[in-house]
C-alpha cells in the first residue's frame, strides 16, 4: 500500500481519536459538568460531586463529598462560580460530632464551605465510643480532621474555581470553639480570621468537672441532689429548689448594672454568698423539702460555684457563674422533667470510658442514669461507669496524654496573630451552664500576657473577647444572644475595622425586647439613656448604653 494512502488513513484515525482523548481529560462545559469532574481529581478521593438545591431554599450549589484516610469524611458546599465571593469558610462542629454539618446560609452569602465528621460516624460509633482503644481516631478528633479538611478544601476550591480563596475563615462554637483555638495554636497559617465561641479548650478537665457534679447529684440515692421526691417513690421529681436559688441570685445581682431586666450583666461584680444569701431557704431540722435546702444540698450549691477540687482541695476547673442556675436543672439535676437523665449525661456520661485515660477502662453500661447497675470488670470488653471516676485522677496526671491530643490551651498565638496577621474573635455567654466562661477569660488573659507582654491595647488590635450577658451555651438565655457572628470578623480582616462593639438582641416570640452593645472585654456597657427610664423595656436599645 502506498505511503500516501497509509498516511491518509492514519490522519483520519488520529483525527477521530485525538479530540475525544483530549476531551476526556478536560472538565465538561457548564457548572454541572465542572462540579461532577471533581470526582476525577487525581490527588484527592472525592466520592461524589453534583449540583444540589439547598434544603433551606435558595440558589443551587456544587456539592462534593470525599474521604481523607483513614476515616475522615468531609464535604463541601461550593457556590456556582458566578456566585462565589472569593472566601473559604470552615464550619465548626459540636459535641462529639460524627456527622457532616451544612451551612446553607453561608453558601447563600457566597462562601465556599467545608465541614468534616472529625474522623468517625456517630451512626456506627455514637457518643465517645469511636475512641475505644483507637489512638488514630482520637488524634483525628483532637486536631487532625479539621486541618486536613482545610488543606483538601483549598485544593478543591482552586480546582473548581481556577484560583485559591482570597480569604479563609473559621466559625464555630463549643467543640467548634475548641477547634478554632486548636487551629490558631497548631496550624496558624490555615485561616486569616477565626471565630471561637464558648470553646471547650480545657477538654479533659471540663468533662471531669461535669462528671464530678453529676456524681454529687446522683450518688447515695440522690441524697444531695437539688431536687425532691414529692410522691415518695424514691425518685426526686421536683427541681423547684433550683428555681428558688435562681430567683435569689437574680434578686441580689440583677440591678447592680443599673437596670432590672432579668439579666446579670457582670456576674463577678455581684457579692453573692450562698451561706448568707440562701440562709432563709434552709430546711427546718435539716429535713429535706421541695423548696428548701439541706446542709448537704447547700454544700453542693457551693460546689457548683467553686468548681471541682480534688481530695487535697486543689482546684481542677472553674465553677459556674451567677446567672447560670436555670441551666443546672436541665443539665445536672435528675428529675421527672428530664426523665432522671440529666442533659450532661448524654455528652459526658461515656467520655471518661473512652477519651480521658491513656488506657480506656472499659465500656459504659446501657443505662447511664441507673446507678443500680453493677459494672463487671471481668467481661470482654470490661465494663466501667462514670460514677467510678475519681477526680484525683486529673491532678494525678491520668488524663495528661489525652490533654496533649484534645486540649487547646497554649496561649502563645504569635504565629497566628502576628506572623500571619490573623484576627481572633472569642465570645462566651455569661450564663453558660455547659461550658463555664471562666476558662475562656483565663485563656484570653494568658494570651495577652504571653503573646503581647501584657499589653491589652496591642492584643485588642488582633484578638478580642466578648462576654454576652445572660446568654447560655452558644445561644439562648434571657440576655441579648443574637447577632451575625461572621461579618464583624470579615470587616476586621479585610478592611482593618475592628469590632468596637457587637450589637446583640434578645427576642420573645419573634419580637426584639432587649438590645445591647457588647464591648470587648474587660469593658462593660452601662445604661446612659433617659433618666428614670432604666427599667422601661422601651429604653433597652443600643443607643441608650455607653462604654465603661
C-alpha positions in Angstrom: 0.0 0.0 0.0 1.4 3.4 -0.9 2.8 5.5 1.9 0.4 8.3 1.0 -2.6 6.1 1.5 -1.2 4.9 4.8 -0.6 8.5 5.9 -4.2 9.4 4.9 -5.6 6.5 6.9 -3.5 7.4 10.0 -4.6 11.0 9.8 -8.3 10.0 9.7 -7.8 7.7 12.6 -5.8 10.1 14.7 -8.2 12.9 13.8 -11.1 10.8 15.1 -9.3 9.7 18.3 -7.3 12.7 19.5 -10.2 15.1 20.2 -12.0 12.5 22.2 -8.9 11.7 24.2 -8.3 15.4 25.0 -12.0 16.0 25.8 -11.9 13.1 28.3 -9.2 15.0 30.2 -11.0 18.3 30.3 -13.9 19.1 32.6 -17.2 19.2 30.7 -18.7 22.6 30.0 -21.2 24.2 32.4 -21.4 24.3 36.2 -22.8 20.8 36.4 -20.0 19.3 34.4 -17.3 21.2 36.2 -18.8 20.1 39.5 -19.0 16.4 38.5 -15.5 16.5 37.2 -14.2 16.9 40.8 -14.6 13.1 41.2 -11.7 12.8 38.8 -9.2 14.7 40.9 -6.0 12.6 41.0 -4.8 13.8 44.4 -8.0 13.6 46.5 -10.6 10.9 47.0 -13.8 12.6 46.0 -16.7 10.0 46.1 -19.5 12.3 44.9 -19.9 15.7 43.3 -23.2 17.1 41.9 -25.3 20.2 41.7 -27.8 20.4 44.6 -30.5 22.7 45.7 -30.2 23.7 49.4 -32.8 22.3 51.8 -33.4 25.8 53.1 -34.2 27.1 49.6 -32.1 29.5 47.6 -29.6 29.1 44.8 -28.2 25.7 43.7 -24.6 24.9 44.5 -21.9 22.3 43.8 -21.9 19.6 46.5 -18.7 17.5 46.8 -18.1 14.7 49.3 -14.8 12.8 50.0 -12.7 10.8 52.3 -9.3 11.6 54.0 -7.7 8.3 55.1 -8.1 6.5 57.3 -11.6 7.6 58.3 -12.2 11.4 57.9 -15.3 12.0 55.9 -15.7 15.6 54.7 -17.9 17.6 52.3 -18.1 20.9 50.6 -20.8 23.3 49.6 -19.5 25.4 46.7 -21.4 28.3 45.3 -21.5 28.3 41.5 -18.6 30.2 40.0 -20.5 33.4 39.3 -21.9 33.4 42.9 -18.6 32.8 44.8 -17.4 35.7 46.9 -13.8 34.5 46.9 -13.9 33.4 50.5 -13.5 30.0 52.2 -15.2 29.1 55.4 -14.6 26.1 57.6 -17.8 25.4 59.5 -17.2 24.2 63.1 -18.7 21.2 64.8 -20.5 20.4 68.1 -20.5 17.7 70.8 -18.6 14.6 69.8 -19.6 15.2 66.2 -19.6 12.2 63.9 -21.7 13.7 61.1 -21.5 16.2 58.3 -23.0 19.7 59.0 -24.4 22.1 56.5 -24.2 25.9 56.4 -26.7 26.8 53.7 -26.9 30.4 55.0 -23.2 31.0 54.4 -23.3 29.3 51.0 -26.2 31.7 50.1 -23.8 34.6 51.1 -21.2 33.3 48.6 -18.9 31.3 50.9 -17.3 28.0 49.9 -18.0 26.0 53.0 -16.3 22.8 54.3 -17.1 20.5 57.2 -16.0 17.1 58.4 -17.2 14.2 60.6 -14.0 14.6 62.7 -12.9 11.1 61.8 -15.9 8.9 62.7 -19.5 8.3 62.0 -21.8 8.7 65.0 -24.4 6.4 63.4 -22.0 3.5 63.9 -20.0 4.8 66.9 -22.2 7.0 68.9 -21.0 9.3 71.7 -17.4 8.8 72.6 -17.3 5.1 71.6 -15.3 5.9 68.4 -12.2 6.4 70.6 -12.2 2.9 72.3 -8.6 1.7 72.0 -8.2 3.8 68.9 -5.5 6.4 69.1 -5.8 7.4 65.5 -9.5 8.3 65.9 -8.6 10.3 69.0 -5.9 12.3 67.1 -8.3 12.9 64.2 -11.0 14.1 66.6 -8.4 16.2 68.5 -6.9 18.2 65.7 -6.1 16.3 62.5 -9.6 16.2 60.9 -10.0 20.0 60.9 -6.6 20.7 59.5 -6.7 18.1 56.7 -10.2 19.2 55.7 -8.9 22.7 55.4 -6.0 21.6 53.2 -8.3 19.4 51.0 -10.9 22.2 50.8 -8.4 24.7 49.5 -7.3 22.2 46.8 -10.9 21.6 45.7 -11.6 25.4 45.6 -8.6 26.0 43.4 -9.6 23.1 41.1 -13.3 24.2 40.8 -12.8 28.0 40.6 -9.4 28.1 39.0 -7.9 30.2 41.8 -7.4 29.8 45.6 -9.6 31.6 48.1 -8.6 35.2 48.7 -9.5 34.9 52.4 -10.1 31.9 54.7 -12.2 31.9 57.8 -13.3 29.6 60.7 -16.6 29.9 62.5 -17.6 27.6 65.4 -18.9 27.3 69.0 -18.4 24.7 71.8 -16.5 21.9 70.1 -16.2 24.3 67.2 -14.7 26.9 69.6 -12.1 24.3 70.7 -11.4 23.6 67.0 -10.9 27.3 66.3 -8.3 27.7 69.1 -6.6 24.5 68.1 -6.2 25.8 64.6 -4.8 29.1 65.9 -2.3 27.2 68.0 -1.2 24.2 65.9 -1.9 25.4 62.3 -1.6 29.2 62.5 -1.5 29.7 58.7 -4.7 27.9 57.8 -7.0 30.9 58.4 -7.0 34.7 58.2 -9.7 35.0 60.8 -11.2 32.7 63.5 -14.4 33.0 65.5 -14.3 30.7 68.5 -17.4 30.7 70.8 -17.7 29.0 74.2 -14.6 26.9 73.5 -14.2 23.5 75.1 -10.5 24.0 75.1 -9.8 22.6 78.5 -11.5 19.5 77.2 -10.4 16.9 79.7 -10.8 19.0 82.8 -14.2 20.2 81.5 -15.5 16.6 81.2 -14.1 15.7 84.5 -15.8 18.7 86.1 -19.2 17.7 84.6 -18.8 14.2 85.9 -17.9 15.4 89.4 -21.1 17.5 89.5 -23.2 14.6 88.2 -21.8 12.3 90.9 -22.9 14.8 93.6 -26.4 14.9 92.1 -26.8 11.1 91.6 -24.8 9.4 94.4 -26.3 7.9 97.6 -29.8 7.7 96.3 -29.9 11.3 95.2 -29.3 12.4 98.8 -27.6 15.7 97.8 -29.5 16.3 94.5 -31.0 19.7 94.0 -34.4 18.1 93.6 -37.0 16.5 95.8 -39.1 13.3 95.9 -42.7 14.7 96.3 -44.6 11.4 95.9 -42.3 9.1 97.9 -41.4 6.8 95.1 -37.7 7.1 95.6 -37.2 9.4 92.6 -36.7 13.2 93.0 -39.2 14.6 90.6 -39.3 18.3 91.5 -36.4 20.8 90.9 -38.3 23.7 92.4 -35.4 24.4 94.8 -33.2 25.3 91.8 -35.8 27.9 90.7 -35.7 29.4 94.1 -31.9 29.6 94.1 -32.1 31.3 90.6 -34.6 33.8 92.0 -32.4 34.6 95.0 -29.4 35.2 92.7 -31.4 37.4 90.3 -32.8 39.4 93.2 -29.3 40.1 94.6 -27.5 40.7 91.3 -29.8 41.9 88.6 -29.9 45.6 89.5 -26.2 46.1 90.1 -25.7 47.2 86.5 -28.4 49.9 87.0 -31.1 48.0 85.1 -33.7 45.5 86.3 -34.2 43.4 83.2 -33.8 39.8 84.4 -30.2 39.7 83.2 -27.0 39.7 85.2 -24.6 41.8 83.1 -21.4 41.3 85.0 -21.6 38.3 87.4 -18.2 38.7 89.1 -19.3 42.2 90.3 -22.1 40.6 92.4 -21.4 39.8 96.0 -23.5 36.7 96.4 -22.6 34.3 99.2 -24.7 31.1 99.3 -24.3 30.6 103.1 -25.5 34.1 103.7 -28.0 34.8 100.9 -29.7 31.4 100.9 -29.9 31.2 104.7 -33.7 31.7 104.6 -34.0 28.7 102.3 -32.5 26.2 104.8 -34.8 23.3 105.7 -36.1 23.1 109.3 -34.3 20.4 111.2 -32.3 19.7 108.1 -35.1 17.6 106.8 -35.4 17.9 103.0 -38.3 19.6 101.3 -39.4 20.7 97.8 -38.4 24.3 98.2 -35.7 24.3 100.9 -32.1 23.2 101.2 -30.5 20.6 103.4 -26.9 21.2 104.6 -25.6 18.7 102.0 -27.6 20.4 99.2 -26.2 23.8 100.2 -22.7 22.3 100.1 -23.4 21.2 96.6 -24.7 24.6 95.6 -21.3 26.0 96.8 -19.6 23.2 94.7 -21.4 24.5 91.6 -20.0 27.9 92.1 -16.5 26.8 93.2 -15.9 24.1 90.6 -14.3 20.7 91.3 -11.4 20.2 93.6 -9.5 17.0 94.5 -9.1 15.3 97.9 -6.4 17.8 98.8 -8.5 20.8 98.0 -6.7 21.6 94.7 -8.9 23.3 92.2 -9.4 21.3 89.0 -11.7 23.6 86.9 -13.5 26.9 87.5 -17.1 26.9 88.7 -20.4 28.1 87.3 -21.1 31.8 87.2 -24.0 33.6 88.9 -27.0 33.5 86.5 -26.3 30.0 85.2 -28.7 28.4 87.8 -31.6 27.9 85.3 -29.3 25.6 83.3 -28.5 23.4 86.3 -31.9 21.7 86.4 -31.7 20.8 82.8 -28.0 19.7 82.6 -27.1 18.2 86.0 -30.1 17.7 88.3 -32.1 14.4 87.8 -35.9 14.9 87.9 -39.0 13.9 86.2 -38.7 16.6 83.6 -35.5 15.1 82.2 -36.6 11.5 82.9 -33.9 11.4 85.6 -31.2 11.5 82.9 -29.7 15.0 83.2 -28.6 16.5 79.9 -24.9 16.5 80.7 -25.0 12.7 80.9 -25.6 12.5 77.2 -22.4 14.4 76.5 -20.2 13.4 79.3 -21.5 10.0 80.5 -19.2 7.9 78.4 -16.4 10.4 77.9 -14.2 9.0 80.6 -14.6 5.5 79.3 -13.0 6.3 76.0 -11.4 9.8 75.8 -9.8 10.6 79.2 -7.3 7.9 80.1 -4.3 6.7 78.2 -5.7 3.1 78.5 -9.5 3.0 78.3 -11.0 1.5 81.5 -14.0 -0.2 79.8 -17.3 0.3 78.0 -20.3 2.0 79.8 -23.4 0.3 81.0 -26.5 0.5 78.8 -28.4 3.0 81.1 -26.1 5.8 82.2 -28.7 7.1 84.7 -29.2 3.8 86.5 -26.6 3.7 89.3 -28.1 0.4 90.5 -26.3 -1.4 87.7 -23.0 -3.1 88.6 -20.1 -2.8 86.2 -18.4 -6.1 85.6 -14.6 -5.6 85.0 -14.1 -9.3 84.1 -16.2 -9.1 80.9 -14.7 -8.8 77.5 -14.6 -5.9 77.0 -14.7 -4.8 80.6 -17.4 -2.6 82.0 -16.8 0.7 83.7 -19.2 3.5 84.8 -18.8 7.3 85.1 -19.7 7.1 88.8 -16.5 5.2 89.4 -14.4 8.2 88.4 -12.1 9.8 90.9 -11.5 13.5 90.4 -8.0 13.0 91.8 -7.1 11.3 88.5 -6.9 14.7 87.0 -4.3 16.1 89.4 -2.5 12.7 89.4 -1.9 13.3 85.6 -4.0 10.3 84.5 -5.5 12.4 81.7 -2.3 14.1 80.6 -1.8 12.1 77.4 -5.2 12.9 76.1 -4.9 16.5 77.1 -2.0 16.7 74.7 -4.3 15.5 71.9 -7.6 17.3 72.6 -6.8 20.4 74.7 -6.2 23.8 73.0 -4.7 25.8 75.9 -1.5 27.2 74.6 -1.8 31.0 74.9 1.2 31.7 72.6 -0.5 32.9 69.4 2.4 34.9 67.9 2.5 32.9 64.7 -1.3 33.3 64.0 -1.9 36.8 65.3 1.5 38.4 64.4 3.2 36.2 61.8 0.1 35.5 59.8 -1.6 38.9 60.7 -4.6 36.8 61.8 -7.6 38.0 63.7 -9.4 36.2 66.6 -12.9 36.8 68.0 -13.7 34.9 71.1 -17.2 35.0 72.7 -18.9 33.3 75.6 -22.2 33.5 77.4 -22.0 34.6 81.0 -24.9 32.2 81.9 -23.4 29.2 80.0 -24.1 26.1 82.2 -22.5 23.6 79.9 -19.0 25.2 79.4 -18.4 27.9 82.0 -16.9 31.2 80.8 -14.0 31.3 83.4 -11.5 29.3 81.3 -12.2 31.4 78.3 -11.5 34.6 80.2 -8.4 33.0 81.7 -7.2 31.9 78.3 -7.6 35.4 76.9 -5.8 37.0 79.7 -3.0 34.4 79.4 -2.8 35.2 75.6 -2.5 38.9 76.3 0.4 38.2 78.8 2.2 35.6 76.7 1.8 36.9 73.2 1.7 40.6 73.8 3.7 41.0 77.0 0.6 42.1 79.0 -0.2 45.0 76.6 -4.0 44.8 76.4 -4.3 47.5 73.8 -1.8 45.7 71.5 -3.7 42.5 72.0 -7.1 44.0 71.1 -5.7 45.1 67.8 -5.7 41.4 66.8 -7.8 39.5 69.3 -11.0 40.4 71.2 -13.2 38.7 73.7 -16.9 39.4 74.0 -18.9 38.2 77.1 -22.6 38.0 76.4 -24.8 38.9 79.5 -27.4 36.3 80.2 -26.5 34.1 77.2 -26.4 30.3 77.6 -24.4 27.8 75.7 -23.7 29.4 72.3 -27.2 30.8 72.2 -30.4 31.2 74.3 -30.9 32.6 77.7 -32.6 35.7 79.0 -30.0 38.2 77.7 -29.0 39.6 74.3 -27.9 36.5 72.5 -28.4 37.0 68.8 -26.1 38.6 66.2 -24.4 37.6 63.0 -21.0 36.3 64.0 -19.1 36.4 60.7 -19.5 39.9 59.3 -17.5 41.7 62.1 -14.6 39.3 61.5 -14.7 39.9 57.8 -14.6 43.6 58.3 -11.7 43.3 60.6 -9.6 41.0 58.4 -10.3 42.6 55.0 -10.8 46.3 55.9 -9.0 46.7 59.2 -12.1 47.7 61.0 -12.0 46.1 64.4 -15.4 45.3 66.1 -15.7 48.1 68.6 -18.9 46.6 69.9 -21.3 43.8 69.0 -24.9 44.8 68.9 -26.8 41.8 70.2 -30.6 41.3 70.7 -33.0 39.2 72.6 -36.3 38.3 71.2 -39.6 36.8 72.5 -42.0 35.3 70.0 -40.0 36.9 67.2 -40.1 40.4 68.7 -36.9 42.1 69.9 -37.3 43.1 73.6 -33.7 43.8 74.6 -30.8 45.2 72.7 -27.4 45.9 73.9 -23.9 46.8 72.7 -21.4 44.2 73.9 -17.9 45.8 74.3 -14.6 43.9 74.1 -13.5 42.5 77.5 -13.0 43.9 80.0 -15.2 46.9 79.1 -18.8 47.0 80.1 -22.0 48.5 78.7 -23.8 50.8 81.1 -27.2 52.5 80.8 -27.0 56.2 80.0 -30.4 56.7 78.5 -33.3 58.8 79.8 -33.1 59.3 83.5 -35.6 57.3 85.4 -36.3 55.1 82.4 -33.7 52.4 83.0 -36.3 49.8 83.9 -38.6 50.5 80.9 -38.0 47.9 78.2 -38.7 50.5 75.6 -35.4 52.1 76.5 -33.3 48.9 76.2 -31.9 49.8 72.9 -28.2 50.1 71.8 -28.1 53.9 71.7 -29.0 54.1 75.4 -25.9 52.4 76.5 -22.3 53.6 76.8 -18.9 52.0 77.3 -17.3 51.8 80.7 
